[in-house]
Amino acid sequence: MTSSSPASASPSTDPAAISDRLAVVRARIAEACRDVGRDPETVVLTAVSKTQPPEAIAAMRAAGQRVFGENRVREAQGRWAEGLYGRPGGAELELRLIGPLQTNKTEDAVALFDVIETLDREKLARTLAEAAAKRGRSPRLLIQVNTGAEPQKAGVLPDAAEALIATAQKTYGLTVEGLMCIPPADEPPEPHFRLLARLAEDNGLSVLSMGMSGDYETAIRCGATHVRVGTALFGERKPSETVSRP
């Protein structure tokens, strides 16, 4: 073997490969910012760590990444609540819930996450407020907007976003700092990003979480402050990891 990486390391867990991919993504973020006259420091990179093995997350942390996004509360608890990657107690680490939140998982989510990006209905706002009061901590929140009005996708419809923002803030006293969206996979993302940016501006919100591995540069040009990147950082998952056996 001529490589300095362990023979058993796959591209998704090899520390050198992960460090290289992180550097590439950061460079592309910086370039996209320069294209529209923005400071690259205004864009936060969220590494989507869902389903990744411990070695990959440890390598990403060693490379300097400090913001991670998880899709499921229970899976995130297994990764982070038990201190597997240095949490709790790691003040430099920020955890963001980027997947749908069920009301029966609200208290666990409030206890674990620094930011919850998927508030999309009044009932969830109420349970978040109750959980925050019980736990004595209140994560920052984003409203998820279903910009494509897709029936299978979570998120408040654009026409109802303003009312939900007001209810969350005024009725329940929640800290709503911005909006999040996931555009339809079969449509150009830019119109959806532009719509989300307009909604945020109209409601005095400063945070826009939008853009993933295939479109984060477009999102930055549309005003994204946070981009959620998985595949471009960790690499494609092997077929054996993504396809169930017959």
TIVEXNU-41934 format. One record per residue: residue number from 1; x, y, z of N, C-alpha, C in turn. Coordinates in Angstrom, 1 decimal. Atoms other than C-alpha are relative to their C-alpha. Layout:
# residues N
    n  n.east  n.north    n.up  ca.east  ca.north   ca.up  c.east  c.north    c.up
  NUM       X        Y       Z        X         Y       Z       X        Y       Z
...
***
This chain:
# residues 246
    n  n.east  n.north    n.up  ca.east  ca.north   ca.up  c.east  c.north    c.up
    1     0.8     -1.2     0.0      0.0       0.0     0.0     0.9      1.2     0.0
    2    -0.7     -1.2     0.0      1.3       3.4    -0.9    -0.7      1.1     0.7
    3     0.8     -1.1    -0.6     -1.5       5.4     0.6     0.3      0.0     1.5
    4    -0.2     -0.2    -1.4     -1.1       6.8     4.1    -1.2     -0.3     0.8
    5     1.2      0.2    -0.7     -4.7       6.1     4.9    -0.1     -1.5     0.4
    6     0.2      1.4    -0.4     -5.7       2.8     6.7    -0.6     -0.8    -1.2
    7     0.5      0.8     1.1     -6.3       0.0     4.3    -1.5     -0.3     0.1
    8     1.5      0.3    -0.1     -9.8      -0.5     5.7    -0.9      1.2    -0.2
    9     0.8     -1.2     0.1    -10.9       3.1     5.3    -0.6      0.1    -1.4
   10     0.7     -0.2     1.2    -13.5       3.7     2.7     0.0      1.5    -0.3
   11     0.0     -1.4     0.3    -13.9       7.0     0.8    -0.9      0.8     0.9
   12     0.9     -0.8    -0.9    -16.7       8.0     3.2     0.5      0.2     1.4
   13    -0.5     -0.1    -1.4    -14.6       7.5     6.3     1.5      0.4     0.1
   14    -1.5     -0.3     0.0    -11.0       8.2     5.2     0.2      1.4     0.4
   15    -0.2     -1.4    -0.5     -9.9      11.3     7.2     0.5      1.0    -1.1
   16    -0.6     -0.9     1.0     -7.8      12.7     4.3    -1.0      0.3    -1.0
   17     1.1     -0.2     1.1    -10.7      12.3     1.8    -1.0      1.0     0.6
   18     1.0     -0.9    -0.6    -13.1      14.0     4.2     0.5      1.4     0.2
   19    -0.7     -1.3    -0.2    -10.7      16.8     5.0     0.0      0.7    -1.4
   20     0.0     -0.6     1.4    -10.3      17.4     1.2    -1.3      0.4    -0.5
   21     1.3     -0.4     0.5    -14.0      17.4     0.5    -0.5      1.2     0.8
   22     0.4     -1.1    -0.8    -14.6      19.8     3.4     0.7      1.3    -0.6
   23    -0.7     -1.2     0.6    -12.0      22.2     1.9    -0.6      0.4    -1.3
   24     0.6     -0.4     1.3    -13.6      22.0    -1.5    -1.3      0.7     0.2
   25     1.3     -0.7    -0.2    -17.0      22.8    -0.2     0.1      1.4     0.6
   26    -0.3     -1.4    -0.5    -15.7      25.7     1.8     0.5      0.9    -1.0
   27    -0.5     -0.8     1.1    -13.9      27.0    -1.2    -1.1      0.4    -0.9
   28     1.1     -0.3     0.9    -17.0      26.8    -3.3    -1.0      0.9     0.6
   29     0.8     -1.0    -0.8    -19.0      28.6    -0.6     0.6      1.4    -0.1
   30    -0.6     -1.2     0.1    -16.5      31.3    -0.6    -0.1      0.7    -1.4
   31     0.1     -0.5     1.4    -16.5      31.6    -4.4    -1.4      0.5    -0.3
   32     1.4     -0.5     0.2    -20.3      31.8    -4.5    -0.3      1.3     0.7
   33     0.1     -1.2    -0.7    -20.2      34.5    -1.9     0.6      1.2    -0.7
   34    -0.7     -1.0     0.7    -17.7      36.5    -3.8    -0.7      0.4    -1.3
   35     0.7     -0.2     1.3    -19.8      36.2    -7.0    -1.1      1.1     0.3
   36     1.1     -1.0    -0.3    -22.6      38.3    -5.2     0.4      1.0     1.0
   37    -0.5     -1.1    -1.0    -20.4      40.5    -3.0    -0.3     -0.3     1.4
   38     0.3      0.4    -1.4    -21.0      38.6     0.2     1.3     -0.4     0.7
   39    -1.1      0.6    -0.8    -18.6      37.8     3.0    -0.2     -1.4     0.3
   40     0.2      1.5    -0.2    -18.1      34.0     3.2    -0.3     -0.3     1.5
   41     0.3      0.2    -1.4    -18.4      34.4     7.0    -1.5      0.1     0.3
   42     1.5     -0.1    -0.2    -22.1      35.1     6.5    -0.7     -1.3    -0.3
   43     0.7      1.3     0.3    -22.8      31.5     5.4     0.6     -1.1     0.9
   44    -0.3      1.1    -0.9    -22.8      28.7     7.9    -0.2     -1.4    -0.7
   45     0.0      1.3     0.6    -22.0      25.2     6.6    -0.5     -1.0     1.1
   46     0.5      1.0    -0.8    -24.1      22.5     8.2     0.3     -1.4    -0.6
   47    -0.3      1.3     0.6    -22.7      19.0     7.7    -1.1     -1.0     0.4
   48     1.1      0.9    -0.3    -25.6      16.5     7.4     0.6     -1.3     0.4
   49    -0.7      1.2    -0.6    -24.4      13.7     9.6    -0.9     -1.2     0.1
   50     0.9      1.1    -0.1    -27.5      11.5     9.4     0.5     -1.2    -0.7
   51    -0.4      1.3     0.5    -26.7       7.8     8.8     1.5     -0.2    -0.2
   52    -1.4      0.1     0.2    -23.0       8.5     8.8     0.6     -0.9     1.1
   53    -0.6      0.8    -1.0    -20.7       6.0    10.6     0.8      0.9     1.0
   54    -0.8     -0.8    -0.9    -18.8       7.2    13.7     1.3      0.5    -0.5
   55    -1.3     -0.4     0.5    -15.5       7.3    11.9    -0.1      1.2    -0.9
   56     0.1     -1.1     0.9    -16.8       9.7     9.3    -0.3      1.3     0.8
   57     0.3     -1.2    -0.8    -18.2      12.1    11.9     1.2      0.5     0.8
   58    -1.2     -0.3    -0.7    -15.0      11.9    13.9     1.0      0.7    -0.9
   59    -0.9     -0.6     1.0    -13.0      12.7    10.8    -0.4      1.4    -0.3
   60     0.5     -1.4     0.3    -15.2      15.7    10.0     0.2      1.0     1.1
   61    -0.3     -0.9    -1.2    -14.9      17.1    13.5     1.5      0.3     0.1
   62    -1.5     -0.2    -0.1    -11.1      16.6    13.4     0.4      1.0    -1.1
   63    -0.3     -1.0     1.1    -11.1      18.6    10.1    -0.4      1.4     0.3
   64     0.3     -1.3    -0.4    -12.6      21.5    11.9    -1.5      0.3    -0.1
   65     1.5     -0.3     0.1    -16.4      21.2    11.2    -0.6     -0.1     1.4
   66     0.6     -0.1    -1.4    -18.5      22.2    14.2    -1.5      0.1     0.0
   67     1.5     -0.1     0.1    -22.1      22.5    12.9    -0.5     -1.3    -0.7
   68     0.5      1.3     0.6    -24.0      19.2    12.2    -1.5      0.0     0.0
   69     1.4      0.1     0.1    -27.5      18.5    11.1    -0.5     -1.5     0.0
   70     0.6      1.3    -0.1    -29.6      15.4    12.0    -1.5      0.0    -0.4
   71     1.4      0.1     0.4    -32.9      14.2    10.6    -1.0     -0.6     1.0
   72     0.8      0.7    -0.9    -34.2      12.0    13.4     0.4      0.2     1.5
   73    -0.4     -0.2    -1.4    -34.3      12.7    17.1     0.6     -1.2     0.7
   74    -0.6      1.1    -0.7    -33.7       9.2    18.3     1.4     -0.4    -0.5
   75    -1.3      0.3     0.5    -30.8       8.6    15.9     1.0      1.0     0.5
   76    -0.9     -1.0    -0.5    -29.3      11.9    17.0     0.4     -0.2     1.5
   77    -0.3      0.3    -1.4    -29.6      10.9    20.6     1.1     -1.1     0.1
   78    -1.0      1.0     0.0    -27.6       7.8    19.9     1.3      0.5    -0.3
   79    -1.3     -0.5     0.5    -24.9       9.8    18.2     0.6      1.0     1.1
   80    -0.5     -1.2    -0.7    -24.6      12.9    20.5    -0.3      0.0     1.5
   81     0.4     -0.1    -1.4    -26.5      12.6    23.8     0.9     -0.8     0.9
   82    -0.9      0.9    -0.8    -24.2       9.8    25.0     1.5      0.4     0.0
   83    -1.4     -0.5     0.0    -21.1      11.8    24.3     0.9     -0.7    -1.0
   84    -0.8      0.7     0.9    -20.0       9.7    21.4     1.0      0.8    -0.8
   85    -0.8     -0.9     0.8    -18.6      12.7    19.5     0.4      1.2     0.8
   86    -0.4     -1.1    -0.8    -17.7      14.9    22.4    -1.1      0.8     0.6
   87     1.2     -0.8    -0.6    -21.2      16.1    23.4    -0.6     -0.9     1.0
   88     0.2     -1.4    -0.3    -22.5      17.1    25.9     1.3      0.6     0.5
   89    -1.1     -0.7    -0.6    -20.2      19.7    27.2     0.9      0.7    -1.1
   90    -0.8     -0.6     1.0    -18.8      20.7    23.8    -0.6      1.3    -0.5
   91     0.6     -1.3     0.3    -19.6      24.4    23.6     0.2      0.4    -1.4
   92    -0.3     -0.4     1.4    -18.1      24.7    20.2    -0.8     -0.7    -1.0
   93     0.8      0.8     0.9    -20.5      22.2    18.7    -1.4      0.5    -0.1
   94     1.4     -0.3     0.1    -23.9      23.1    17.3    -0.7     -1.1    -0.7
   95     0.8      1.1     0.6    -26.5      20.5    16.6    -1.4      0.6    -0.5
   96     1.2     -0.5     0.6    -29.4      21.3    14.2    -0.9     -1.1    -0.4
   97     1.0      1.0     0.5    -32.6      19.2    13.7    -0.5      0.5    -1.3
   98     0.4     -0.5     1.4    -33.3      19.4     9.9    -1.1     -1.0    -0.5
   99     1.1      0.9     0.4    -35.9      16.6     9.7    -1.3      0.2     0.8
  100     1.3     -0.2    -0.6    -39.6      16.5    10.6     0.0     -0.4     1.5
  101     0.1      0.3    -1.4    -40.4      16.6    14.3    -1.4     -0.3     0.4
  102     1.3      0.5    -0.6    -43.2      14.6    15.9    -0.2      0.7     1.3
  103     0.2     -0.6    -1.3    -44.9      16.2    18.9     0.4     -0.8     1.1
  104    -0.4      0.8    -1.1    -44.1      13.2    21.0     1.5     -0.1     0.2
  105    -1.5     -0.1    -0.1    -40.4      13.8    20.4     0.5      1.4     0.4
  106    -0.4     -1.4    -0.2    -40.5      17.5    21.2     0.9      0.2     1.2
  107    -0.8     -0.2    -1.1    -39.1      17.3    24.7     1.4     -0.5    -0.2
  108    -1.3      0.6     0.3    -36.2      15.1    23.6     0.8      1.0    -0.9
  109    -0.6     -0.9     1.0    -35.5      17.5    20.7     0.5      1.3     0.7
  110    -0.4     -1.3    -0.7    -35.5      20.6    23.0     1.2     -0.3     0.9
  111    -1.1      0.3    -0.8    -33.1      18.9    25.3     1.3     -0.2    -0.7
  112    -1.2      0.4     0.7    -30.6      17.9    22.6     0.5      1.1    -1.0
  113    -0.4     -0.8     1.2    -30.7      20.4    19.7     0.2      1.5     0.4
  114    -0.2     -1.4    -0.1    -29.4      24.0    19.6    -1.0      0.8    -0.9
  115     0.9     -0.6     1.0    -31.6      24.8    16.6    -0.9     -1.1    -0.6
  116     1.0      0.9     0.6    -34.8      23.1    15.3    -0.5      0.8    -1.2
  117     0.3     -0.7     1.3    -35.4      24.0    11.6    -1.3     -0.4    -0.6
  118     1.2      0.6     0.6    -38.7      22.2    11.1    -1.3      0.3     0.7
  119     1.3     -0.3    -0.6    -41.4      24.0    13.0    -1.0      0.3    -1.2
  120     0.9     -0.1     1.1    -44.4      23.8    10.6    -1.5      0.0     0.3
  121     1.5      0.0    -0.4    -47.7      23.9    12.6    -0.1      0.5     1.4
  122     0.3     -0.6    -1.3    -49.3      25.5    15.6     0.1     -1.0     1.1
  123    -0.1      1.0    -1.1    -49.6      22.3    17.6     1.5     -0.3     0.4
  124    -1.4      0.2    -0.3    -45.8      21.8    17.3     0.5      1.2     0.8
  125    -0.4     -1.2    -0.7    -45.3      25.4    18.4    -0.3     -0.1     1.5
  126     0.4      0.1    -1.4    -47.3      24.8    21.5     0.8     -1.0     0.8
  127    -0.8      1.0    -0.8    -45.5      21.6    22.5     1.5      0.4     0.1
  128    -1.4     -0.5    -0.1    -42.1      23.3    21.8     0.0      1.0     1.2
  129     0.0     -1.0    -1.1    -43.1      26.1    24.2    -0.1     -0.7     1.3
  130     0.1      0.8    -1.2    -44.2      23.6    26.8     1.3     -0.7     0.4
  131    -1.2      0.7    -0.3    -41.1      21.6    26.5     1.2      0.9     0.4
  132    -1.0     -1.0    -0.3    -38.9      24.7    26.6    -0.1      0.4     1.5
  133     0.2     -0.4    -1.4    -40.5      25.7    29.9     0.4     -1.1     1.0
  134    -0.3      1.2    -0.9    -40.1      22.2    31.4     1.5     -0.2     0.1
  135    -1.4      0.3     0.0    -36.5      21.8    30.3     0.9      1.2     0.4
  136    -0.8     -1.2    -0.3    -35.4      25.4    31.0     1.0      0.4    -1.1
  137    -0.9     -0.4     1.1    -33.8      25.8    27.6    -0.9      0.1    -1.2
  138     0.9     -0.2     1.2    -35.3      27.1    24.3     0.9      0.1    -1.2
  139    -0.8      0.0     1.3    -33.6      26.1    21.0    -0.5      1.2    -0.9
  140     0.4     -0.9     1.0    -33.6      28.7    18.3    -0.8     -0.8    -1.1
  141     0.9      0.7     0.9    -36.2      27.9    15.6    -0.1      0.6    -1.3
  142     0.3     -0.5     1.4    -36.8      28.1    11.9    -1.3     -0.6    -0.4
  143     1.2      0.5     0.5    -40.1      27.7    10.2     0.3     -0.7    -1.3
  144    -0.1      0.7     1.3    -40.1      25.1     7.4    -1.1      0.3    -0.9
  145     1.0     -0.4     0.9    -41.9      26.3     4.4     0.0     -1.0    -1.2
  146     0.2      0.9     1.1    -43.3      23.9     1.8    -0.2      0.8    -1.3
  147     0.1     -1.0     1.1    -42.5      26.2    -1.2    -0.6     -0.6    -1.2
  148     0.6      0.7     1.1    -43.6      23.6    -3.7    -1.4     -0.5     0.2
  149     1.4      0.5    -0.3    -46.9      22.8    -2.0    -0.1     -1.5    -0.3
  150     0.0      1.4     0.3    -45.9      19.1    -2.2    -0.8     -0.7     1.2
  151     0.8      0.6    -1.0    -48.5      17.0    -0.3     0.8     -1.0     0.9
  152    -0.7      1.0    -0.8    -45.9      14.4     0.8     1.1      0.6     0.9
  153    -1.1     -0.7    -0.7    -43.5      17.0     2.3    -0.5      0.8     1.1
  154     0.4     -0.9    -1.1    -43.6      18.7     5.6     0.3      1.5    -0.3
  155    -0.2     -1.4     0.2    -43.7      22.4     5.9    -1.4      0.8    -0.1
  156     1.2     -0.8     0.1    -46.3      25.2     6.2     0.0      0.6    -1.4
  157     0.1     -0.6     1.3    -47.6      26.5     2.9     0.4      1.5     0.0
  158    -0.5     -1.4     0.0    -46.2      29.9     1.8    -1.1      1.0     0.5
  159     1.1     -1.0    -0.4    -49.6      31.7     2.2    -0.3      0.0     1.5
  160     0.3      0.1    -1.4    -49.8      30.5     5.8     1.2      0.2     0.9
  161    -1.3     -0.1    -0.7    -46.2      31.1     6.8    -0.1      1.2     1.0
  162     0.0     -1.2    -0.8    -46.8      34.7     8.1    -0.8     -0.2     1.3
  163     0.9      0.2    -1.1    -49.6      33.6    10.4     0.7     -0.9     1.0
  164    -0.7      0.9    -1.0    -47.5      30.7    11.9     1.2      0.7     0.6
  165    -1.1     -0.8    -0.6    -44.5      33.0    12.4    -0.6      0.9     1.2
  166     0.6     -0.9    -1.0    -46.7      35.5    14.3    -0.5     -0.9     1.2
  167     0.5      0.8    -1.1    -48.4      32.7    16.4     1.2     -0.5     0.8
  168    -1.2      0.6    -0.7    -45.0      31.1    17.3     0.6      1.1     0.9
  169    -0.6     -1.0    -0.8    -43.6      34.4    18.4    -0.8      0.7     1.0
  170     0.9     -0.9    -0.8    -46.5      36.3    19.9    -0.8     -0.9     1.0
  171     0.8      0.8    -0.9    -48.7      33.5    21.3     0.8     -0.9     0.9
  172    -0.8      1.0    -0.7    -46.0      31.0    22.4     1.4      0.6     0.4
  173    -1.3     -0.6    -0.4    -43.0      33.3    22.9     1.2     -0.7    -0.5
  174    -1.1      0.8     0.5    -40.7      31.2    20.8     1.0      0.9    -0.8
  175    -1.0     -0.7     0.7    -37.5      32.4    19.2     0.1     -0.5    -1.4
  176     0.0      0.4     1.4    -38.1      32.2    15.5     1.0      0.9    -0.7
  177    -1.0     -0.9     0.6    -35.0      33.5    13.7     0.0     -0.1    -1.5
  178    -0.1      0.0     1.5    -35.6      32.4    10.1    -0.9     -1.1    -0.6
  179     0.8      1.0     0.8    -37.0      30.0     7.5     0.9     -1.0    -0.7
  180    -0.7      1.1     0.6    -36.0      26.7     5.9    -0.9     -0.5    -1.1
  181     0.8      0.7     1.0    -37.1      25.0     2.7     0.8     -1.1    -0.7
  182    -0.6      1.1     0.9    -36.4      21.9     0.5    -0.8      0.1    -1.3
  183     0.7     -0.1     1.3    -37.4      22.7    -3.1    -0.3     -1.4    -0.6
  184     0.3      1.2     0.7    -39.1      20.0    -5.2     1.2     -0.5    -0.8
  185    -1.2      0.6     0.7    -36.5      17.6    -6.7     0.0      0.2    -1.5
  186     0.2     -0.1     1.5    -37.9      18.0   -10.2    -0.2      1.4    -0.5
  187     0.2     -1.4     0.5    -38.0      21.8   -10.4     1.3      0.7     0.3
  188    -1.1     -0.8    -0.3    -35.3      24.4   -10.6    -0.1      0.6     1.4
  189     0.2     -0.5    -1.3    -34.5      25.5    -7.1     0.0      1.5     0.2
  190    -0.1     -1.4    -0.2    -33.9      29.2    -7.6    -1.3      0.7     0.3
  191     1.2     -0.7    -0.3    -37.5      30.3    -7.7    -0.5     -0.3     1.4
  192     0.4      0.3    -1.4    -38.1      28.5    -4.4     0.9      0.7     1.0
  193    -0.9     -0.8    -0.9    -35.0      30.1    -2.8    -0.4      1.5     0.0
  194     0.4     -1.4     0.0    -36.2      33.5    -4.0    -1.3      0.2     0.8
  195     1.3     -0.1    -0.7    -39.7      32.9    -2.6     0.3      0.0     1.5
  196    -0.3      0.1    -1.4    -38.2      31.9     0.8     0.7      1.3     0.5
  197    -0.7     -1.2    -0.3    -36.0      35.0     0.8    -1.0      1.2     0.2
  198     1.0     -1.1    -0.1    -39.0      37.3     0.2    -0.8     -0.2     1.2
  199     0.8      0.3    -1.2    -41.0      35.6     2.9     0.8      0.5     1.3
  200    -0.8     -0.4    -1.2    -38.1      36.1     5.4     0.1      1.5     0.1
  201    -0.1     -1.5     0.0    -37.7      39.8     4.4    -1.3      0.6     0.5
  202     1.3     -0.6    -0.4    -41.4      40.5     4.7    -0.3     -0.2     1.5
  203     0.3      0.3    -1.4    -41.4      39.0     8.2     1.1      0.4     1.0
  204    -1.1     -0.5    -0.9    -38.2      40.6     9.5     0.9     -1.1     0.5
  205    -0.8      1.1    -0.4    -36.3      37.3     9.7     1.3      0.0    -0.8
  206    -1.3     -0.1     0.6    -32.6      37.1     9.0     0.7     -1.3    -0.4
  207    -0.6      1.3     0.3    -31.8      33.4     8.7    -0.7     -0.8    -1.1
  208     0.5      0.7     1.1    -32.3      31.4     5.6     0.8     -1.3    -0.2
  209    -0.6      1.3     0.2    -31.5      27.6     5.6    -0.5     -0.6    -1.2
  210     0.5      0.5     1.3    -31.7      26.5     2.0     1.3     -0.3    -0.8
  211    -1.1      0.4     0.8    -29.5      24.7    -0.4     0.7     -1.3     0.6
  212    -0.6      1.2    -0.4    -28.0      21.2    -0.3     1.1     -0.3    -1.0
  213    -1.2      0.3     0.7    -25.2      19.3    -2.0    -0.1      0.4    -1.5
  214     0.1     -0.3     1.4    -26.5      19.9    -5.5    -0.3      1.4    -0.4
  215     0.4     -1.4     0.4    -27.6      23.5    -5.3     0.4      1.1     1.1
  216    -0.3     -0.9    -1.1    -26.0      25.2    -2.3     0.6      1.3    -0.5
  217    -0.6     -1.2     0.5    -24.1      27.7    -4.5    -1.1      0.9    -0.5
  218     1.1     -0.8     0.4    -27.4      28.8    -6.1    -0.7      0.6     1.2
  219     0.6     -0.5    -1.2    -28.9      29.1    -2.6     0.7      1.2     0.6
  220    -0.8     -1.1    -0.5    -26.0      31.4    -1.5    -0.3      1.2    -0.8
  221     0.3     -1.1     0.9    -26.6      33.6    -4.5    -1.4      0.6     0.2
  222     1.3     -0.5    -0.3    -30.2      33.9    -3.4    -0.2      0.5     1.4
  223     0.0     -0.6    -1.4    -29.3      34.9     0.2     0.1     -1.0     1.1
  224    -0.1      1.0    -1.1    -28.8      31.6     2.1     1.0      0.4     1.0
  225    -1.0     -0.3    -1.1    -27.2      32.1     5.5     0.5     -1.4     0.5
  226    -0.3      1.3    -0.4    -27.1      28.3     6.2    -0.2     -1.0    -1.2
  227     0.2      1.0     1.0    -26.5      25.5     3.7     0.2     -1.4     0.7
  228     0.0      1.3    -0.6    -27.1      21.8     4.5     0.6     -1.0    -1.0
  229    -0.8      0.7     1.0    -24.5      19.6     2.8     0.3     -1.4     0.6
  230    -0.3      1.3    -0.4    -24.2      15.8     3.1     0.9     -0.7    -0.9
  231    -0.7      0.8     1.0    -23.1      13.9     0.0     1.3      0.7    -0.4
  232    -1.2     -0.7     0.5    -20.6      16.6    -1.1     1.1     -0.1     1.1
  233    -1.0      0.0    -1.1    -18.9      16.3     2.3     0.4     -1.5     0.3
  234    -0.2      1.3    -0.4    -19.2      12.6     3.1     0.2     -1.0    -1.1
  235    -0.1      0.9     1.2    -19.3      11.1    -0.4    -1.3     -0.8    -0.1
  236     1.1      0.9     0.2    -21.9       8.8    -1.9     0.1     -1.2     0.9
  237     0.0      1.2    -0.8    -23.0       6.0     0.3     0.0     -1.2    -0.9
  238    -0.1      1.2     0.7    -22.2       2.5    -0.9    -1.4     -0.7    -0.2
  239     1.3      0.6     0.2    -25.1       0.5    -2.4    -0.5     -0.9     1.2
  240     0.4      0.9    -1.1    -25.0      -2.0     0.5    -0.5      0.8     1.2
  241     0.4     -0.8    -1.2    -25.6       0.9     2.9    -1.3      0.7    -0.3
  242     1.2     -0.7     0.3    -28.6       2.3     1.0    -1.1     -0.8    -0.5
  243     1.0      0.9     0.7    -30.4      -0.6    -0.6    -0.3     -1.2     0.9
  244     0.3      1.1    -0.8    -32.3      -3.1     1.5     0.1     -1.3    -0.8
  245     0.0      1.3     0.6    -32.0      -6.8     0.8    -1.4     -0.4    -0.3
  246     1.3      0.5     0.4    -34.9      -8.5    -1.0    -0.6     -0.8     1.1
***
